[in-house]
Amino acid sequence: MPAVPSATPVLKNLTFVTEAASAVPSHGSSGSEFGGYTTLKQRDDYFNIRESMHIHCGFVKGSMPGIATGFDIDKEDLLDMYQCHGIVVASAIFGNYDELQQPKKY
């Protein structure tokens, strides 16, 4: 992360980069098909917002959203989500040290 705050431009163009399985490095590089095989410099650059950016992004696939994906959502929460009329966005921060958290009602 930057050492000091700075003026942030408005993001106007965002491109999602996905990597095919054939692009997986054979030399034991860290990463995954979900988040990409980025270098430390690329990951650090994501903190510097620019008008145009390319970021690695994966999409979880399953028989239904939230079911049999490896990132499953509790049935009770799924039922609540299905009651929405529009778009539902569910996100999580995870990795080798984080635990995937279920949504909470406040």
Stockholm file with secondary structure:
# STOCKHOLM 1.0

chainA/1-106         MPAVPSATPVLKNLTFVTEAASAVPSHGSSGSEFGGYTTLKQRDDYFNIRESMHIHCGFVKGSMPGIATGFDIDKEDLLDMYQCHGIVVASAIFGNYDELQQPKKY
#=GR chainA/1-106 SS CCSSCCCCCCCCEEEEECCCGGGCCSSCCSCBTTTBCCCHHHHHHTTSCCSEEEEECCCCCCSBTTBSSSSCCCHHHHHHHHTCSSCCCCCCCCSSSCCCCCCCCC
#=GC SS_cons         CCSSCCCCCCCCEEEEECCCGGGCCSSCCSCBTTTBCCCHHHHHHTTSCCSEEEEECCCCCCSBTTBSSSSCCCHHHHHHHHTCSSCCCCCCCCSSSCCCCCCCCC
//
